[in-house]
Amino acid sequence: MTARKSEKDGGKLHLKWVRSAICAPVKQKRVIKGLGFTRLNQIVERPDTAAIRGMVAKVPHLVEIVQ
C-alpha cells in the first residue's frame, strides 16, 4: 500500500469563492457545493489532497487559493 498524508502531516488549503456560479454548468455548481461553499467571498479550509486539488482545477475561474 502507498502511504497517505494524514491531515496532521499534510497542509491545508484556504480557498476563496470569488465569482458567482449562476451561469456555470450544473457540474461546476456541484463542485462548488462539494467544496463546502455556501456564499460568495467565503473562505473555507480544506486538507491539501489530490481530490481537493482536482476539484479546484475544475473551477479555477470561480475559486482562488488564498495564501
Secondary structure, DSSP 8 states (H G I E B T S, - for coil): ------TTTS-EEEEEE-S--TTS-HHHHHHHHHTT--STT-EEEEE--HHHHHHHHH-TTTEEEE-
